């Protein structure tokens, strides 16, 4: 059986690794715009582009 110190070090390391993964997953959940959001400034299809 592993020592208490080794168990604690492992738990701390894994907690830090998992928190980083969770943070990155949360950040990447909405990183890409949808087509509606991406092309919203171009107006309706077949119409002239809106003036700024």
C-alpha distance matrix in Angstrom:
0.0 3.8 6.6 9.2 11.6 10.0 9.6 13.2 14.5 13.6 15.1 18.1 18.7 18.7 20.8 23.3 23.5 24.1 26.7 28.5 28.7 30.0 32.5 33.8 34.1 36.0 38.3 39.1 39.9 43.5 44.1 46.9 50.2 51.8 55.1 56.9 55.5 55.9 59.5 60.6 62.9 64.9 66.7 67.6 68.0 71.7 72.5 73.1 70.3 70.5 71.9 69.6
3.8 0.0 3.8 6.6 8.2 6.2 6.5 10.0 11.0 10.4 12.3 14.9 15.5 16.0 18.1 20.2 20.7 21.7 24.0 25.7 26.3 27.7 30.0 31.3 31.9 33.8 35.8 36.8 37.8 41.4 41.8 44.7 48.1 49.8 53.2 55.0 53.3 53.7 57.4 58.5 60.6 62.7 64.5 65.7 66.1 69.8 70.5 71.0 68.0 68.1 69.4 67.0
6.6 3.8 0.0 3.8 5.4 5.3 6.3 8.7 10.0 10.8 12.4 14.4 15.5 16.7 18.3 20.2 21.3 22.5 24.3 26.2 27.2 28.4 30.4 32.0 32.9 34.5 36.4 37.7 38.9 42.3 42.7 45.8 49.1 51.0 54.5 56.1 54.3 54.7 58.4 59.3 61.4 63.6 65.5 66.8 67.4 71.1 71.6 71.9 68.9 68.8 69.9 67.4
9.2 6.6 3.8 0.0 3.8 5.5 5.1 6.1 8.6 9.9 10.5 12.2 14.2 15.4 16.3 18.4 20.0 20.9 22.3 24.5 25.8 26.6 28.4 30.4 31.3 32.5 34.6 36.1 37.1 40.5 41.0 44.3 47.4 49.4 53.0 54.4 52.4 53.0 56.8 57.5 59.5 61.9 63.7 65.0 65.9 69.6 70.0 70.3 67.2 66.9 68.0 65.4
11.6 8.2 5.4 3.8 0.0 3.8 5.4 5.1 6.2 8.6 9.9 10.6 12.2 14.3 15.3 16.6 18.4 19.9 21.1 22.8 24.5 25.6 27.1 28.9 30.3 31.5 33.2 34.9 36.2 39.4 39.7 43.0 46.2 48.4 51.9 53.4 51.3 51.7 55.5 56.3 58.1 60.5 62.4 64.0 64.8 68.4 68.8 68.9 65.7 65.4 66.3 63.6
10.0 6.2 5.3 5.5 3.8 0.0 3.8 5.4 5.1 6.1 8.6 9.9 10.5 12.2 14.1 15.5 16.5 18.1 19.9 21.3 22.6 24.1 25.8 27.3 28.5 30.1 31.8 33.1 34.5 37.9 38.0 41.2 44.5 46.6 50.0 51.8 49.8 50.0 53.8 54.8 56.7 58.9 60.9 62.3 63.0 66.6 67.1 67.2 64.1 64.1 65.1 62.5
9.6 6.5 6.3 5.1 5.4 3.8 0.0 3.8 5.5 5.2 6.1 8.6 9.9 10.6 12.1 14.3 15.4 16.3 18.1 20.1 21.1 22.1 24.2 25.9 26.7 28.2 30.2 31.6 32.6 36.0 36.5 39.7 42.9 44.8 48.3 49.9 48.0 48.5 52.2 53.1 55.2 57.5 59.3 60.5 61.3 64.9 65.4 65.8 62.7 62.6 63.8 61.3
13.2 10.0 8.7 6.1 5.1 5.4 3.8 0.0 3.8 5.4 5.1 6.1 8.5 10.0 10.4 12.3 14.2 15.3 16.4 18.5 20.1 20.8 22.4 24.5 25.6 26.7 28.6 30.3 31.5 34.7 35.2 38.5 41.6 43.7 47.3 48.7 46.6 47.2 50.9 51.6 53.6 56.0 57.8 59.3 60.2 63.8 64.2 64.4 61.2 60.9 61.9 59.3
14.5 11.0 10.0 8.6 6.2 5.1 5.5 3.8 0.0 3.8 5.5 5.2 6.1 8.6 9.9 10.7 12.3 14.2 15.4 16.8 18.6 19.9 21.3 22.9 24.4 25.8 27.3 28.9 30.4 33.6 33.7 37.0 40.2 42.5 46.0 47.6 45.4 45.7 49.5 50.4 52.1 54.5 56.5 58.1 58.9 62.5 62.8 62.9 59.7 59.5 60.4 57.7
13.6 10.4 10.8 9.9 8.6 6.1 5.2 5.4 3.8 0.0 3.8 5.4 5.1 6.1 8.4 9.9 10.5 12.1 14.1 15.5 16.5 18.1 19.9 21.3 22.4 24.1 25.9 27.1 28.4 31.8 32.0 35.1 38.4 40.5 43.9 45.6 43.7 44.0 47.7 48.7 50.7 52.9 54.9 56.2 56.9 60.5 61.0 61.2 58.2 58.1 59.2 56.8
15.1 12.3 12.4 10.5 9.9 8.6 6.1 5.1 5.5 3.8 0.0 3.8 5.5 5.3 6.0 8.6 9.9 10.4 12.0 14.3 15.3 16.1 18.1 20.0 20.8 22.1 24.2 25.7 26.7 30.0 30.6 33.8 37.0 38.9 42.5 43.9 42.0 42.6 46.3 47.1 49.2 51.5 53.3 54.6 55.4 59.1 59.5 59.8 56.8 56.6 57.8 55.3
18.1 14.9 14.4 12.2 10.6 9.9 8.6 6.1 5.2 5.4 3.8 0.0 3.8 5.5 5.1 6.2 8.7 10.0 10.6 12.5 14.4 15.3 16.5 18.6 20.0 21.0 22.7 24.5 25.8 28.9 29.3 32.7 35.8 38.0 41.6 43.0 40.8 41.3 45.1 45.7 47.6 50.1 51.9 53.5 54.4 58.1 58.3 58.4 55.2 54.9 55.9 53.2
18.7 15.5 15.5 14.2 12.2 10.5 9.9 8.5 6.1 5.1 5.5 3.8 0.0 3.8 5.5 5.2 6.2 8.7 10.0 10.9 12.6 14.3 15.6 16.9 18.5 20.1 21.5 22.9 24.6 27.7 27.7 30.9 34.2 36.6 40.0 41.7 39.5 39.7 43.5 44.4 46.2 48.5 50.6 52.1 52.8 56.4 56.8 56.9 53.7 53.6 54.6 52.0
18.7 16.0 16.7 15.4 14.3 12.2 10.6 10.0 8.6 6.1 5.3 5.5 3.8 0.0 3.8 5.4 5.0 6.0 8.4 9.8 10.5 12.0 14.1 15.4 16.3 18.1 19.9 21.0 22.3 25.7 26.0 29.1 32.4 34.4 37.9 39.5 37.6 38.0 41.7 42.7 44.7 46.9 48.8 50.1 50.8 54.4 55.0 55.2 52.2 52.2 53.4 51.0
20.8 18.1 18.3 16.3 15.3 14.1 12.1 10.4 9.9 8.4 6.0 5.1 5.5 3.8 0.0 3.8 5.5 5.2 6.1 8.7 10.0 10.4 12.2 14.3 15.2 16.3 18.3 20.0 21.0 24.3 24.8 28.2 31.2 33.3 36.9 38.3 36.2 36.8 40.6 41.2 43.3 45.7 47.4 48.8 49.8 53.4 53.8 54.0 50.9 50.7 51.8 49.3
23.3 20.2 20.2 18.4 16.6 15.5 14.3 12.3 10.7 9.9 8.6 6.2 5.2 5.4 3.8 0.0 3.8 5.5 5.2 6.3 8.8 9.9 10.6 12.5 14.3 15.4 16.6 18.5 20.1 23.1 23.2 26.6 29.7 32.2 35.7 37.1 34.8 35.2 39.0 39.7 41.5 43.9 45.9 47.5 48.5 52.1 52.3 52.3 49.1 48.8 49.8 47.2
23.5 20.7 21.3 20.0 18.4 16.5 15.4 14.2 12.3 10.5 9.9 8.7 6.2 5.0 5.5 3.8 0.0 3.8 5.5 5.3 6.4 8.7 10.0 10.9 12.4 14.4 15.6 16.7 18.5 21.7 21.5 24.7 28.1 30.4 33.8 35.5 33.4 33.6 37.3 38.4 40.3 42.4 44.5 46.0 46.6 50.2 50.7 50.8 47.7 47.7 48.8 46.4
24.1 21.7 22.5 20.9 19.9 18.1 16.3 15.3 14.2 12.1 10.4 10.0 8.7 6.0 5.2 5.5 3.8 0.0 3.8 5.4 5.1 6.1 8.5 9.9 10.4 12.2 14.2 15.3 16.4 19.8 20.3 23.4 26.6 28.6 32.1 33.7 31.7 32.2 36.0 36.8 39.0 41.2 43.0 44.3 45.0 48.7 49.2 49.5 46.5 46.5 47.8 45.5
26.7 24.0 24.3 22.3 21.1 19.9 18.1 16.4 15.4 14.1 12.0 10.6 10.0 8.4 6.1 5.2 5.5 3.8 0.0 3.8 5.4 5.0 6.1 8.6 9.8 10.5 12.3 14.2 15.4 18.4 18.9 22.4 25.3 27.6 31.2 32.4 30.2 30.9 34.6 35.2 37.2 39.7 41.4 43.0 44.0 47.7 47.9 48.0 44.9 44.6 45.7 43.3
28.5 25.7 26.2 24.5 22.8 21.3 20.1 18.5 16.8 15.5 14.3 12.5 10.9 9.8 8.7 6.3 5.3 5.4 3.8 0.0 3.8 5.4 5.1 6.2 8.6 9.9 10.6 12.3 14.3 17.1 16.9 20.3 23.5 26.0 29.5 31.0 28.7 28.9 32.7 33.6 35.3 37.7 39.7 41.4 42.2 45.8 46.0 46.1 42.9 42.7 43.7 41.3
28.7 26.3 27.2 25.8 24.5 22.6 21.1 20.1 18.6 16.5 15.3 14.4 12.6 10.5 10.0 8.8 6.4 5.1 5.4 3.8 0.0 3.8 5.4 5.2 6.1 8.5 9.9 10.5 12.2 15.4 15.5 18.6 21.9 24.0 27.5 29.2 27.2 27.5 31.2 32.3 34.3 36.4 38.4 39.7 40.4 44.0 44.5 44.7 41.7 41.8 43.1 40.9
30.0 27.7 28.4 26.6 25.6 24.1 22.1 20.8 19.9 18.1 16.1 15.3 14.3 12.0 10.4 9.9 8.7 6.1 5.0 5.4 3.8 0.0 3.8 5.5 5.1 6.1 8.6 10.0 10.6 13.9 14.8 18.1 21.0 22.9 26.6 27.9 25.9 26.6 30.3 31.0 33.2 35.5 37.2 38.5 39.4 43.1 43.5 43.9 40.9 40.7 42.1 39.9
32.5 30.0 30.4 28.4 27.1 25.8 24.2 22.4 21.3 19.9 18.1 16.5 15.6 14.1 12.2 10.6 10.0 8.5 6.1 5.1 5.4 3.8 0.0 3.8 5.5 5.1 6.2 8.7 10.1 12.6 13.1 16.6 19.4 21.9 25.5 26.6 24.3 24.9 28.7 29.2 31.1 33.6 35.4 37.1 38.2 41.8 41.9 42.0 38.9 38.5 39.7 37.2
33.8 31.3 32.0 30.4 28.9 27.3 25.9 24.5 22.9 21.3 20.0 18.6 16.9 15.4 14.3 12.5 10.9 9.9 8.6 6.2 5.2 5.5 3.8 0.0 3.8 5.4 5.1 6.1 8.6 11.1 10.7 14.1 17.3 19.8 23.3 24.9 22.6 22.8 26.6 27.5 29.4 31.6 33.7 35.2 36.0 39.6 39.9 40.0 36.9 36.9 38.1 35.8
34.1 31.9 32.9 31.3 30.3 28.5 26.7 25.6 24.4 22.4 20.8 20.0 18.5 16.3 15.2 14.3 12.4 10.4 9.8 8.6 6.1 5.1 5.5 3.8 0.0 3.8 5.5 5.2 6.1 9.5 10.2 13.2 16.2 18.2 21.7 23.3 21.4 21.9 25.6 26.6 28.9 30.9 32.7 33.9 34.6 38.3 38.8 39.2 36.3 36.4 38.0 35.9
36.0 33.8 34.5 32.5 31.5 30.1 28.2 26.7 25.8 24.1 22.1 21.0 20.1 18.1 16.3 15.4 14.4 12.2 10.5 9.9 8.5 6.1 5.1 5.4 3.8 0.0 3.8 5.5 5.3 8.1 9.6 12.9 15.3 17.3 21.1 22.1 20.0 21.0 24.6 25.1 27.3 29.7 31.2 32.6 33.7 37.5 37.6 38.0 35.1 34.8 36.3 34.1
38.3 35.8 36.4 34.6 33.2 31.8 30.2 28.6 27.3 25.9 24.2 22.7 21.5 19.9 18.3 16.6 15.6 14.2 12.3 10.6 9.9 8.6 6.2 5.1 5.5 3.8 0.0 3.8 5.6 6.9 7.0 10.7 13.3 16.0 19.6 20.7 18.2 18.7 22.5 23.1 25.0 27.4 29.3 31.0 32.1 35.7 35.7 35.8 32.7 32.4 33.6 31.4
39.1 36.8 37.7 36.1 34.9 33.1 31.6 30.3 28.9 27.1 25.7 24.5 22.9 21.0 20.0 18.5 16.7 15.3 14.2 12.3 10.5 10.0 8.7 6.1 5.2 5.5 3.8 0.0 3.8 5.5 5.0 8.2 11.4 13.8 17.2 18.9 16.8 17.0 20.7 21.8 23.9 25.9 27.9 29.3 30.0 33.6 34.0 34.2 31.3 31.4 32.9 31.0
39.9 37.8 38.9 37.1 36.2 34.5 32.6 31.5 30.4 28.4 26.7 25.8 24.6 22.3 21.0 20.1 18.5 16.4 15.4 14.3 12.2 10.6 10.1 8.6 6.1 5.3 5.6 3.8 0.0 3.8 6.0 8.3 10.7 12.3 16.0 17.3 15.6 16.5 20.1 20.8 23.4 25.4 26.9 27.9 28.8 32.5 33.0 33.6 30.9 30.9 32.7 31.0
43.5 41.4 42.3 40.5 39.4 37.9 36.0 34.7 33.6 31.8 30.0 28.9 27.7 25.7 24.3 23.1 21.7 19.8 18.4 17.1 15.4 13.9 12.6 11.1 9.5 8.1 6.9 5.5 3.8 0.0 3.8 5.7 7.3 9.4 13.1 14.1 12.0 13.0 16.6 17.2 19.6 21.8 23.3 24.6 25.7 29.4 29.6 30.1 27.2 27.1 28.9 27.2
44.1 41.8 42.7 41.0 39.7 38.0 36.5 35.2 33.7 32.0 30.6 29.3 27.7 26.0 24.8 23.2 21.5 20.3 18.9 16.9 15.5 14.8 13.1 10.7 10.2 9.6 7.0 5.0 6.0 3.8 0.0 3.8 6.7 9.7 12.9 14.5 12.1 12.0 15.8 17.0 18.9 21.0 23.0 24.6 25.4 29.0 29.2 29.3 26.3 26.4 27.9 26.1
46.9 44.7 45.8 44.3 43.0 41.2 39.7 38.5 37.0 35.1 33.8 32.7 30.9 29.1 28.2 26.6 24.7 23.4 22.4 20.3 18.6 18.1 16.6 14.1 13.2 12.9 10.7 8.2 8.3 5.7 3.8 0.0 3.8 6.5 9.4 11.5 9.6 9.0 12.7 14.3 16.5 18.0 20.1 21.5 22.0 25.5 26.0 26.2 23.4 23.9 25.8 24.3
50.2 48.1 49.1 47.4 46.2 44.5 42.9 41.6 40.2 38.4 37.0 35.8 34.2 32.4 31.2 29.7 28.1 26.6 25.3 23.5 21.9 21.0 19.4 17.3 16.2 15.3 13.3 11.4 10.7 7.3 6.7 3.8 0.0 3.8 6.6 8.0 5.8 5.8 9.4 10.6 13.0 14.7 16.5 17.9 18.8 22.4 22.6 23.0 20.2 20.5 22.5 21.2
51.8 49.8 51.0 49.4 48.4 46.6 44.8 43.7 42.5 40.5 38.9 38.0 36.6 34.4 33.3 32.2 30.4 28.6 27.6 26.0 24.0 22.9 21.9 19.8 18.2 17.3 16.0 13.8 12.3 9.4 9.7 6.5 3.8 0.0 3.8 5.4 5.2 5.9 8.5 9.8 12.9 14.0 15.2 15.9 16.5 20.2 20.8 21.8 19.5 20.1 22.6 21.9
55.1 53.2 54.5 53.0 51.9 50.0 48.3 47.3 46.0 43.9 42.5 41.6 40.0 37.9 36.9 35.7 33.8 32.1 31.2 29.5 27.5 26.6 25.5 23.3 21.7 21.1 19.6 17.2 16.0 13.1 12.9 9.4 6.6 3.8 0.0 3.8 5.5 5.0 5.9 8.0 11.1 11.3 12.4 12.8 12.9 16.6 17.5 18.6 16.6 17.7 20.5 20.3
56.9 55.0 56.1 54.4 53.4 51.8 49.9 48.7 47.6 45.6 43.9 43.0 41.7 39.5 38.3 37.1 35.5 33.7 32.4 31.0 29.2 27.9 26.6 24.9 23.3 22.1 20.7 18.9 17.3 14.1 14.5 11.5 8.0 5.4 3.8 0.0 3.8 5.6 5.6 5.6 9.3 10.0 10.3 10.7 11.9 15.7 16.0 17.2 15.3 15.7 18.7 18.6
55.5 53.3 54.3 52.4 51.3 49.8 48.0 46.6 45.4 43.7 42.0 40.8 39.5 37.6 36.2 34.8 33.4 31.7 30.2 28.7 27.2 25.9 24.3 22.6 21.4 20.0 18.2 16.8 15.6 12.0 12.1 9.6 5.8 5.2 5.5 3.8 0.0 3.8 5.7 5.2 8.3 10.3 11.3 12.8 14.5 18.1 17.8 18.3 15.7 15.6 18.0 17.1
55.9 53.7 54.7 53.0 51.7 50.0 48.5 47.2 45.7 44.0 42.6 41.3 39.7 38.0 36.8 35.2 33.6 32.2 30.9 28.9 27.5 26.6 24.9 22.8 21.9 21.0 18.7 17.0 16.5 13.0 12.0 9.0 5.8 5.9 5.0 5.6 3.8 0.0 3.8 5.8 7.8 9.0 11.2 13.0 13.8 17.2 17.2 17.3 14.5 15.1 17.2 16.4
59.5 57.4 58.4 56.8 55.5 53.8 52.2 50.9 49.5 47.7 46.3 45.1 43.5 41.7 40.6 39.0 37.3 36.0 34.6 32.7 31.2 30.3 28.7 26.6 25.6 24.6 22.5 20.7 20.1 16.6 15.8 12.7 9.4 8.5 5.9 5.6 5.7 3.8 0.0 3.8 5.5 5.6 7.7 9.4 10.2 13.5 13.4 13.6 11.0 12.0 14.7 14.6
60.6 58.5 59.3 57.5 56.3 54.8 53.1 51.6 50.4 48.7 47.1 45.7 44.4 42.7 41.2 39.7 38.4 36.8 35.2 33.6 32.3 31.0 29.2 27.5 26.6 25.1 23.1 21.8 20.8 17.2 17.0 14.3 10.6 9.8 8.0 5.6 5.2 5.8 3.8 0.0 3.8 5.5 6.2 8.5 10.7 13.9 13.0 13.3 10.7 10.5 13.2 13.0
62.9 60.6 61.4 59.5 58.1 56.7 55.2 53.6 52.1 50.7 49.2 47.6 46.2 44.7 43.3 41.5 40.3 39.0 37.2 35.3 34.3 33.2 31.1 29.4 28.9 27.3 25.0 23.9 23.4 19.6 18.9 16.5 13.0 12.9 11.1 9.3 8.3 7.8 5.5 3.8 0.0 3.8 5.6 9.1 11.3 13.8 12.1 11.3 8.1 7.6 9.7 9.3
64.9 62.7 63.6 61.9 60.5 58.9 57.5 56.0 54.5 52.9 51.5 50.1 48.5 46.9 45.7 43.9 42.4 41.2 39.7 37.7 36.4 35.5 33.6 31.6 30.9 29.7 27.4 25.9 25.4 21.8 21.0 18.0 14.7 14.0 11.3 10.0 10.3 9.0 5.6 5.5 3.8 0.0 3.8 6.8 8.1 10.3 9.0 8.4 5.5 6.7 9.6 10.6
66.7 64.5 65.5 63.7 62.4 60.9 59.3 57.8 56.5 54.9 53.3 51.9 50.6 48.8 47.4 45.9 44.5 43.0 41.4 39.7 38.4 37.2 35.4 33.7 32.7 31.2 29.3 27.9 26.9 23.3 23.0 20.1 16.5 15.2 12.4 10.3 11.3 11.2 7.7 6.2 5.6 3.8 0.0 3.8 6.6 8.8 7.0 7.5 5.9 6.3 10.0 11.5
67.6 65.7 66.8 65.0 64.0 62.3 60.5 59.3 58.1 56.2 54.6 53.5 52.1 50.1 48.8 47.5 46.0 44.3 43.0 41.4 39.7 38.5 37.1 35.2 33.9 32.6 31.0 29.3 27.9 24.6 24.6 21.5 17.9 15.9 12.8 10.7 12.8 13.0 9.4 8.5 9.1 6.8 3.8 0.0 3.8 6.3 5.7 8.0 8.1 9.3 13.0 15.1
68.0 66.1 67.4 65.9 64.8 63.0 61.3 60.2 58.9 56.9 55.4 54.4 52.8 50.8 49.8 48.5 46.6 45.0 44.0 42.2 40.4 39.4 38.2 36.0 34.6 33.7 32.1 30.0 28.8 25.7 25.4 22.0 18.8 16.5 12.9 11.9 14.5 13.8 10.2 10.7 11.3 8.1 6.6 3.8 0.0 3.8 5.5 8.3 9.1 11.5 15.1 17.4
71.7 69.8 71.1 69.6 68.4 66.6 64.9 63.8 62.5 60.5 59.1 58.1 56.4 54.4 53.4 52.1 50.2 48.7 47.7 45.8 44.0 43.1 41.8 39.6 38.3 37.5 35.7 33.6 32.5 29.4 29.0 25.5 22.4 20.2 16.6 15.7 18.1 17.2 13.5 13.9 13.8 10.3 8.8 6.3 3.8 0.0 3.8 6.9 9.1 11.9 15.2 18.1
72.5 70.5 71.6 70.0 68.8 67.1 65.4 64.2 62.8 61.0 59.5 58.3 56.8 55.0 53.8 52.3 50.7 49.2 47.9 46.0 44.5 43.5 41.9 39.9 38.8 37.6 35.7 34.0 33.0 29.6 29.2 26.0 22.6 20.8 17.5 16.0 17.8 17.2 13.4 13.0 12.1 9.0 7.0 5.7 5.5 3.8 0.0 3.8 6.5 8.6 11.9 15.0
73.1 71.0 71.9 70.3 68.9 67.2 65.8 64.4 62.9 61.2 59.8 58.4 56.9 55.2 54.0 52.3 50.8 49.5 48.0 46.1 44.7 43.9 42.0 40.0 39.2 38.0 35.8 34.2 33.6 30.1 29.3 26.2 23.0 21.8 18.6 17.2 18.3 17.3 13.6 13.3 11.3 8.4 7.5 8.0 8.3 6.9 3.8 0.0 3.8 6.3 8.8 12.2
70.3 68.0 68.9 67.2 65.7 64.1 62.7 61.2 59.7 58.2 56.8 55.2 53.7 52.2 50.9 49.1 47.7 46.5 44.9 42.9 41.7 40.9 38.9 36.9 36.3 35.1 32.7 31.3 30.9 27.2 26.3 23.4 20.2 19.5 16.6 15.3 15.7 14.5 11.0 10.7 8.1 5.5 5.9 8.1 9.1 9.1 6.5 3.8 0.0 3.8 6.5 9.2
70.5 68.1 68.8 66.9 65.4 64.1 62.6 60.9 59.5 58.1 56.6 54.9 53.6 52.2 50.7 48.8 47.7 46.5 44.6 42.7 41.8 40.7 38.5 36.9 36.4 34.8 32.4 31.4 30.9 27.1 26.4 23.9 20.5 20.1 17.7 15.7 15.6 15.1 12.0 10.5 7.6 6.7 6.3 9.3 11.5 11.9 8.6 6.3 3.8 0.0 3.8 6.4
71.9 69.4 69.9 68.0 66.3 65.1 63.8 61.9 60.4 59.2 57.8 55.9 54.6 53.4 51.8 49.8 48.8 47.8 45.7 43.7 43.1 42.1 39.7 38.1 38.0 36.3 33.6 32.9 32.7 28.9 27.9 25.8 22.5 22.6 20.5 18.7 18.0 17.2 14.7 13.2 9.7 9.6 10.0 13.0 15.1 15.2 11.9 8.8 6.5 3.8 0.0 3.8
69.6 67.0 67.4 65.4 63.6 62.5 61.3 59.3 57.7 56.8 55.3 53.2 52.0 51.0 49.3 47.2 46.4 45.5 43.3 41.3 40.9 39.9 37.2 35.8 35.9 34.1 31.4 31.0 31.0 27.2 26.1 24.3 21.2 21.9 20.3 18.6 17.1 16.4 14.6 13.0 9.3 10.6 11.5 15.1 17.4 18.1 15.0 12.2 9.2 6.4 3.8 0.0
